[in-house]
């Protein structure tokens, strides 16, 4: 009731479940690169059209080229093609996956459960989904211990 210890519990939960993603936007023709880091406590994975956890993860971290006109600055008259890349920067010790197994049916205006098969591995190797920078840090720590 006195509020003592709340910070310790909050930090314990954060240290178990918090991860982060790096989202990089590149416009090579403008010599522009911007990377932001977003934190999360659970990963929401698409199920629709996917066969497995791995396929859904790969879809989330694949680079995509955005052809639409992108302006690097508000006063930039020239538009650019950009490349958006998403990678996991930091994975938590306890990875919580939220499977998005419901979709909105706009004809009936109701949520519909997806019944398609969706496979889960017994062991999930997350290395291929991580940023190159983070993997290098992990390898350096492994080599120095």
BELPEDA-V821842 format. One record per pair of residues at least 12 apart in sequence whose C-alpha atoms are under 10 Angstrom apart, sorted by the first residue. I is the first residue (numbers start at 1). GAP is how many residues later the second one is. Records with the same first field share a line. If there is no record, write none. Layout:
I=GAP, GAP
This chain:
13=28, 81
14=26, 27, 78
15=26, 77, 78, 79
16=25, 75, 76, 77, 78, 79, 80
17=23, 24, 25, 74, 75, 76, 77, 78, 79
18=21, 22, 23, 24, 72, 73, 74, 75, 76, 77, 78
19=19, 20, 21, 22, 23, 24, 69, 70, 71, 72, 73, 74, 75, 76
20=17, 18, 19, 20, 21, 67, 68, 69, 70, 71, 72
21=14, 15, 16, 17, 18, 19, 40, 65, 66, 67, 68, 69, 70, 109, 110
22=13, 14, 15, 16, 17, 39, 63, 64, 65, 66, 67, 68, 108, 109
23=12, 13, 14, 15, 38, 40, 61, 62, 63, 64, 65, 66, 108
24=12, 13, 39, 58, 59, 60, 61, 62, 63
25=38, 39, 40, 41, 57, 58, 59, 60, 61
26=39, 46, 54, 55, 56, 57, 58, 59
27=38, 39, 43, 44, 45, 52, 53, 54, 55, 56, 57
28=52, 53, 54, 55
29=50, 51, 52, 53
30=41, 42, 48, 49, 50, 51, 52
31=41
32=40, 50
33=39, 49, 50, 51
34=50
35=49, 50, 51
36=50
37=49, 50, 51, 52, 53
38=50, 51
39=49, 50, 51
40=51, 52
41=50, 51, 53, 54, 55, 56
42=50, 52, 53, 54, 55, 56
43=14, 52, 53, 54, 55, 56, 57
44=12, 13, 16, 52, 53, 54, 55, 56
45=12, 14, 15, 52, 53, 54, 55, 56
46=13, 14, 52, 53, 54, 55, 56
47=51, 52, 53, 54, 55, 56, 67, 68, 69, 70, 71
48=51, 52, 53, 54, 55, 66, 67, 68, 70
49=65, 67, 68, 69
50=66, 67, 68, 69
51=65, 66, 67, 68, 69
52=65, 66, 67, 68, 69
53=44, 46, 65, 66, 67, 68, 71
54=65, 66, 67, 70, 71, 72, 74, 75
55=63, 64
56=43, 62
57=30, 69, 71, 72
58=29, 70, 71
59=27, 70
60=25, 26, 27, 28, 69
61=23, 24, 25, 26, 27, 67, 68, 69, 70
62=22, 23, 24, 25, 67
63=20, 21, 22, 23, 24
64=18, 19, 20, 21, 22
65=16, 17, 18, 19, 20
66=14, 15, 16, 17, 18
67=12, 13, 14, 15, 16
68=12, 13, 14
69=12, 13
70=12
85=46
86=43, 44, 45
87=41, 42, 43, 44, 45, 47
88=38, 39, 40, 41, 42, 43, 44, 46, 47
89=40, 41, 42, 43, 44, 45, 46
90=40, 41, 44, 45
91=35, 36, 39, 43
99=19
100=13, 14
101=12, 13, 14, 15, 17
102=12, 13
